[in-house]
């Protein structure tokens, strides 16, 4: 082999940080606070504060490889954590504030977080699981909605005495940069440990013209939370290109987001379908209220976007949707639905059908789908199988070693999604192998809910399945068989579950049935339940 004579230059996030200061120092970063006021500063300011944060964390004893957790909304301080922690050699662990405190406690304990940075407005949530995480030695409070309580470290005061410079170390590109956990739909949440290399390569890929095409002239609005799969990499892409960055804070209602898009002249925004469904409904009501002429791309992922949503934005408002698919295990973007050049001659129905697929892989992500026996299936657009992927930003294992059955012997990751792939590579997700429910972009485990319901003394059997919902795409429905002579109110079952699960996990309806259909092997036949009751919430919206 003849070896190339090129420099072995490490692919690290530190380069993006330095680049933002050197070439884009005057570009703005805007955050909306809880009181709806705005914080504005530049990439030059951001760099200085990121250096101060790194210095403060080092003064607190944070060492390379230590996990620093964040429990925060999308704002400029969270962005400072996104760069300071990995660039100093530590690992940022983003905690999903929508999870139940029990899950948060498990995740933070499993990650062995040493330091937690938390918004003051989220302190009550932290206090519910604080006792379960003995590894946390320091709690730093971002005073977002008021003064920091006594006994806690104040984020701003912590940064104040530090210098505006920091001697960032030369890191190995395969060093860990960020730790994200799955939602735990098939057992306990599992940790996905992103490296500097994987994150840099992912950033470069989503900046390509045929992916999101992020560039310096853009104004980027990550509606998708920074605690969920690294906000699809949008913050890193903005820093890398020097694009103007707009952070919504906790205000994610359609009116607030539309006001922000129009005021800041946003060109690209990313969020789950439920966000866009609300925005479309409001635009349909008041089509002339907001000037969105600057908007170039609206990225939708997290769950399948209804074709009517894609068509509604395009036909009624002239807005283009980019339909994407990914997972935490993919850092997270894997595919994007872009029309190819020869599709320009296709009819509108064909174009919409293609744009409503999950698209085809972005560069360096490879896909295949396989049968139950592991046989690789043909790309014919009709044969269904489990999607498997591989690539430089696809997980090779989980942090802690769990979930080994998700990785094949020949180097592919088993996604758990049942798909078809057409001859041009377009991917269409048709089902989920584990019957998990996806509501508004968040996974809900049917098995976990079933086990909890069957722990109730009046319940003999319970099967939880996905029902179609006008707003959330899917919501859990519970089919319940009571023990002979027993009775229970729906409200009591809900109260029973509320002790263990986040509110959005709770079933929207409880259907008392004489028996639950089964397969030939005795498993609950959820396809039959979906067939019979799938439209229940559409017919009974009052529930």
Protein Blocks (a to p, Z undefined) as FASTA:
>chain_A
ZZdddddddddfklmmmmmmmmmmmpccddddfkopacdddfklmmmmmmmmmmmmmmno
paehiacdddddddfklmmmmmmmmmnopacddddfkbcfklmmmmmmmnopabdcddfk
lmmmmmmmmmmmmklmbdcdddfkbccdehiacfklmmmmpcfbdcdddddfkbcfbdcd
dehlnocdddddddfklmmmmmmmmmpmklnopafkbccddfbafkgghlnommmmmmmn
opacddebjalcfklmmmmmmmnopabdcddfklmmmmmmmmmmmmmlpccklpmbdcde
hiacdfklmmmmmmmnopacddddddfklopafbdcdddfklmmpcfklmmmmmmmnbja
dehiacddddfkopacddehlagcddddddjkbcfbdehhiaklmpcfkopacehpacdd
dfkopacdfbdfklpaceehiacdfklmmmmmmmpmkbmbdcddddddfklopacddddd
ddehiacdfklmmmmmmmmmcfklpcfbdcddfbdcddfkopacfklmmmmmmmmmmmmm
mZZ
